[in-house]
Amino acid sequence: MQKKGDKVKFSVLIPVYYKEKPEYLSKSLTSILNNTLKPSEILLIEDGKLTRELDVVIEKFKKRCNIIKIVKFDENRGLGFALADGVKLCKYNLIARMDSDDICHSNRFEKQINYLNENDVDIVGSSIIEYDNNMTQKLDIKNVPVTNEEIQNYILKRNPLNHMSVCFKKNKVLDAGNYLPMDFFEDYYLWCRMLLNGAKFYNFEEPLMDVRAGLSMVNRRGGIHYIKCIYKFEISIYKLGLINKFELIKNLIIRSLSAIIPNKLRLILYKKKLRKRVMENE
């Protein structure tokens, strides 16, 4: 832990791949540089070859500041592999996750990184504000459980952390085995393993991120492939001993039913049921 009053050194880890829109990446990087607490390193993991337009944006920001580091991979291997390599390559033990199309609030790092550095906690997230893809229409606020106890109870039912909002300690992530390939559930699977390894969690109740979460995001949470991913994840955490057989069957039924209903109905369920304040169900 760094001494209180010293400038806290931390990395921001961002995977980028060719389908990202250049203007989204530009706004995302701008929000990082406009934070009241500046990172010591921004590590961009290029997961496969990017478009010329994305290369132009990255080059512009590299000229603007000297803290951006680029790691390139010729093939798109998927989020789990990109993040696993990124965690190992980050220079500092404190790491802030960031998606290449989302926006940090200006006080995000000041709140989360300082809390992570000064308290007995290993991973810190926050609530997020969800917008349409153009960031013009506010859709909802995705709340999360706050305390370590609440998070440990909630993790048996749903993902207790908003992935793009988290800041964590590199050594604790590596101790739990780092990110592993688990389509749609790379982060959730990591939190489960960190929990079983003794990690402590905290979420800021206030939103610290603006996130693009349009209909396309809901559409991806359906279909046969997604159901197969659900089964792989749920069986994996059952084998870890995190959930029992009854919880396994219950989770498989609930998640599978959500995945097979029509997209429009899933969107209604997503907004009306799954975005309630989590404490209402405790």
C-alpha positions as CSV (number, residue, x, y, z in Angstrom):
1,M,0.0,0.0,0.0
2,Q,1.3,3.4,-0.9
3,K,1.5,6.1,1.8
4,K,-1.5,8.3,2.3
5,G,-0.8,11.7,0.6
6,D,1.5,10.2,-2.0
7,K,0.3,10.2,-5.6
8,V,-1.2,6.8,-6.1
9,K,0.2,5.0,-9.1
10,F,-2.2,2.8,-11.1
11,S,-2.8,1.4,-14.6
12,V,-6.0,1.6,-16.7
13,L,-6.6,-1.6,-18.7
14,I,-8.6,-1.3,-22.0
15,P,-9.0,-4.0,-24.6
16,V,-9.8,-2.8,-28.1
17,Y,-10.9,-4.7,-31.2
18,Y,-11.7,-3.8,-34.8
19,K,-15.5,-3.5,-34.4
20,E,-15.2,-0.5,-32.0
21,K,-16.2,2.9,-33.3
22,P,-13.3,5.4,-33.3
23,E,-15.5,8.2,-31.8
24,Y,-16.4,6.0,-28.9
25,L,-12.8,5.2,-28.2
26,S,-11.9,8.8,-28.4
27,K,-14.5,9.9,-25.9
28,S,-13.6,7.0,-23.6
29,L,-9.9,8.0,-23.5
30,T,-10.8,11.7,-23.1
31,S,-12.8,10.8,-20.0
32,I,-9.8,9.0,-18.5
33,L,-7.5,11.9,-19.1
34,N,-10.0,14.4,-17.6
35,N,-10.2,12.6,-14.3
36,T,-9.3,14.4,-11.1
37,L,-6.8,11.6,-10.4
38,K,-4.7,10.8,-13.4
39,P,-3.5,7.2,-14.1
40,S,0.2,6.5,-14.4
41,E,-0.3,4.1,-17.3
42,I,-3.1,3.4,-19.9
43,L,-2.5,0.0,-21.3
44,L,-4.4,-0.6,-24.6
45,I,-4.6,-4.3,-25.6
46,E,-5.2,-4.4,-29.4
47,D,-7.0,-7.8,-29.7
48,G,-6.4,-8.4,-33.3
49,K,-5.6,-5.9,-36.1
50,L,-7.6,-2.7,-35.9
51,T,-9.1,-0.4,-38.5
52,R,-7.2,2.5,-39.9
53,E,-9.6,4.9,-38.2
54,L,-9.0,3.3,-34.8
55,D,-5.2,3.5,-35.4
56,V,-5.5,7.2,-36.1
57,V,-7.4,7.8,-32.8
58,I,-4.8,5.8,-30.8
59,E,-1.9,7.6,-32.5
60,K,-3.5,11.0,-31.7
61,F,-3.7,10.2,-28.0
62,K,-0.2,8.8,-27.9
63,K,1.1,12.1,-29.1
64,R,-1.1,13.9,-26.6
65,C,0.3,12.1,-23.5
66,N,3.1,9.8,-22.7
67,I,1.3,7.3,-20.5
68,I,-0.3,5.3,-23.2
69,K,1.2,1.9,-23.8
70,I,0.1,-0.3,-26.7
71,V,0.3,-4.1,-26.8
72,K,-0.7,-5.7,-30.2
73,F,-1.9,-9.2,-31.0
74,D,-2.3,-10.2,-34.6
75,E,-5.4,-12.3,-34.0
76,N,-8.6,-11.6,-32.1
77,R,-8.5,-14.2,-29.4
78,G,-11.4,-13.0,-27.2
79,L,-11.9,-11.0,-24.1
80,G,-10.7,-13.6,-21.6
81,F,-7.3,-14.0,-23.3
82,A,-6.9,-10.2,-23.9
83,L,-7.6,-9.3,-20.3
84,A,-5.4,-12.1,-18.9
85,D,-2.5,-10.8,-20.8
86,G,-3.3,-7.2,-20.0
87,V,-3.4,-7.9,-16.2
88,K,0.0,-9.5,-16.4
89,L,1.5,-6.7,-18.5
90,C,0.1,-3.8,-16.3
91,K,3.0,-2.1,-14.6
92,Y,1.2,-1.2,-11.3
93,N,-0.6,-3.4,-8.7
94,L,-3.7,-1.2,-8.7
95,I,-5.6,-1.6,-12.0
96,A,-8.7,0.1,-13.2
97,R,-10.8,-1.7,-15.9
98,M,-12.4,0.2,-18.7
99,D,-14.3,-0.7,-21.8
100,S,-13.3,1.2,-25.0
101,D,-16.8,2.7,-25.5
102,D,-17.8,3.8,-22.0
103,I,-17.3,7.1,-20.1
104,C,-15.7,7.6,-16.7
105,H,-17.1,10.2,-14.4
106,S,-14.5,12.8,-13.6
107,N,-14.1,11.6,-10.0
108,R,-14.1,7.9,-10.7
109,F,-10.4,7.2,-10.0
110,E,-10.1,9.6,-7.1
111,K,-12.9,7.7,-5.3
112,Q,-12.2,4.1,-6.3
113,I,-8.4,4.0,-6.4
114,N,-8.0,5.9,-3.2
115,Y,-10.5,3.6,-1.5
116,L,-8.7,0.6,-2.8
117,N,-5.4,1.9,-1.7
118,E,-6.4,2.9,1.8
119,N,-8.8,0.1,2.9
120,D,-8.7,-3.6,3.4
121,V,-10.4,-4.5,0.1
122,D,-9.2,-6.1,-3.1
123,I,-11.7,-5.1,-5.7
124,V,-13.9,-2.0,-5.9
125,G,-16.8,-1.4,-8.4
126,S,-19.7,1.0,-8.6
127,S,-23.2,1.5,-9.9
128,I,-23.4,2.6,-13.6
129,I,-25.8,4.8,-15.7
130,E,-26.9,3.0,-18.8
131,Y,-27.5,5.0,-22.0
132,D,-28.5,4.2,-25.6
133,N,-25.6,3.6,-28.0
134,N,-25.4,7.3,-28.9
135,M,-25.3,8.4,-25.2
136,T,-28.2,10.7,-25.8
137,Q,-31.0,8.9,-23.9
138,K,-30.6,7.7,-20.3
139,L,-32.1,4.2,-20.0
140,D,-31.6,3.2,-16.4
141,I,-29.2,2.9,-13.5
142,K,-27.8,-0.5,-12.8
143,N,-27.4,-0.7,-9.0
144,V,-25.2,-3.2,-7.3
145,P,-24.8,-4.5,-3.7
146,V,-22.4,-2.4,-1.7
147,T,-20.8,-4.2,1.2
148,N,-18.6,-7.3,1.1
149,E,-21.2,-9.3,2.9
150,E,-24.0,-8.2,0.5
151,I,-21.8,-8.9,-2.5
152,Q,-20.9,-12.4,-1.2
153,N,-24.6,-13.2,-0.7
154,Y,-25.6,-11.8,-4.1
155,I,-22.9,-13.5,-6.1
156,L,-24.8,-16.8,-5.7
157,K,-27.6,-15.4,-7.8
158,R,-26.2,-12.8,-10.1
159,N,-23.0,-10.9,-11.1
160,P,-22.5,-8.5,-8.2
161,L,-20.1,-6.2,-10.0
162,N,-20.4,-4.0,-13.1
163,H,-17.3,-5.2,-15.0
164,M,-16.4,-2.0,-16.7
165,S,-16.5,-0.1,-13.4
166,V,-14.1,-2.2,-11.4
167,C,-10.6,-1.4,-9.9
168,F,-8.7,-4.3,-8.4
169,K,-5.3,-5.4,-7.0
170,K,-3.3,-7.2,-9.6
171,N,-1.8,-9.6,-7.2
172,K,-5.2,-10.7,-5.9
173,V,-6.4,-11.3,-9.4
174,L,-3.3,-13.4,-10.3
175,D,-3.6,-15.3,-7.0
176,A,-7.1,-16.4,-8.1
177,G,-5.9,-17.6,-11.5
178,N,-6.4,-14.4,-13.5
179,Y,-9.1,-14.1,-16.2
180,L,-9.9,-17.3,-18.0
181,P,-11.8,-18.0,-21.3
182,M,-15.5,-18.1,-20.3
183,D,-17.7,-16.5,-23.0
184,F,-20.0,-13.8,-21.6
185,F,-18.9,-14.7,-18.0
186,E,-15.1,-13.9,-17.9
187,D,-15.6,-11.4,-15.2
188,Y,-18.2,-13.2,-13.1
189,Y,-16.1,-16.4,-13.2
190,L,-13.1,-14.4,-11.9
191,W,-15.1,-12.8,-9.1
192,C,-16.2,-16.3,-8.0
193,R,-12.7,-17.6,-7.8
194,M,-11.5,-14.4,-6.0
195,L,-14.2,-14.8,-3.5
196,L,-13.2,-18.4,-2.8
197,N,-9.6,-17.3,-2.5
198,G,-10.5,-14.8,0.3
199,A,-10.8,-11.5,-1.7
200,K,-12.8,-8.7,-0.2
201,F,-15.2,-6.6,-2.3
202,Y,-16.8,-3.2,-2.2
203,N,-19.1,-1.2,-4.5
204,F,-19.8,2.5,-4.5
205,E,-23.5,3.0,-4.5
206,E,-23.2,6.1,-6.6
207,P,-22.8,5.7,-10.4
208,L,-19.2,6.4,-11.6
209,M,-19.6,5.3,-15.2
210,D,-21.8,6.1,-18.2
211,V,-22.3,2.9,-20.3
212,R,-23.6,2.2,-23.7
213,A,-26.3,-0.5,-23.2
214,G,-28.8,-0.4,-26.1
215,L,-31.0,-3.2,-27.4
216,S,-28.0,-5.0,-29.1
217,M,-26.6,-5.8,-25.6
218,V,-29.9,-7.4,-24.6
219,N,-30.1,-9.3,-27.9
220,R,-26.7,-10.9,-27.2
221,R,-28.1,-12.4,-24.0
222,G,-30.2,-14.9,-26.0
223,G,-30.0,-17.9,-28.3
224,I,-28.5,-21.3,-28.2
225,H,-24.9,-20.2,-28.0
226,Y,-25.7,-18.0,-24.9
227,I,-27.5,-20.9,-23.2
228,K,-24.5,-23.2,-23.8
229,C,-22.3,-20.5,-22.2
230,I,-24.7,-20.3,-19.2
231,Y,-24.4,-24.1,-18.7
232,K,-20.6,-24.0,-18.9
233,F,-20.4,-21.2,-16.4
234,E,-22.9,-22.6,-13.9
235,I,-21.4,-26.0,-13.9
236,S,-17.9,-24.5,-13.5
237,I,-18.9,-22.6,-10.3
238,Y,-20.8,-25.7,-9.1
239,K,-17.6,-27.7,-9.4
240,L,-15.7,-25.0,-7.5
241,G,-18.2,-25.5,-4.6
242,L,-19.6,-22.0,-4.7
243,I,-23.2,-23.2,-5.3
244,N,-24.9,-26.4,-4.4
245,K,-26.9,-28.7,-6.7
246,F,-30.2,-27.0,-5.9
247,E,-28.8,-23.6,-6.7
248,L,-27.2,-25.0,-9.8
249,I,-30.6,-26.3,-11.1
250,K,-32.4,-23.1,-10.1
251,N,-29.8,-20.8,-11.8
252,L,-29.9,-22.9,-15.0
253,I,-33.7,-22.8,-15.2
254,I,-34.0,-19.0,-14.6
255,R,-31.1,-18.0,-16.9
256,S,-32.1,-20.4,-19.7
257,L,-35.7,-19.2,-19.6
258,S,-34.5,-15.6,-19.9
259,A,-32.3,-16.6,-22.9
260,I,-35.1,-18.3,-24.9
261,I,-37.8,-15.7,-24.7
262,P,-38.2,-13.1,-27.5
263,N,-35.7,-10.2,-27.4
264,K,-38.4,-7.6,-26.8
265,L,-39.8,-9.5,-23.8
266,R,-36.3,-10.0,-22.5
267,L,-35.8,-6.2,-22.7
268,I,-38.9,-5.7,-20.6
269,L,-37.8,-8.3,-18.0
270,Y,-34.3,-6.7,-18.0
271,K,-35.7,-3.3,-17.2
272,K,-38.5,-4.2,-14.9
273,K,-37.1,-7.0,-12.9
274,L,-33.3,-7.2,-13.2
275,R,-32.6,-3.5,-12.7
276,K,-34.5,-3.2,-9.4
277,R,-32.4,-2.1,-6.5
278,V,-30.7,-5.2,-5.3
279,M,-31.4,-4.5,-1.7
280,E,-35.2,-4.9,-2.3
281,N,-34.6,-8.6,-2.7
282,E,-32.3,-9.1,0.3
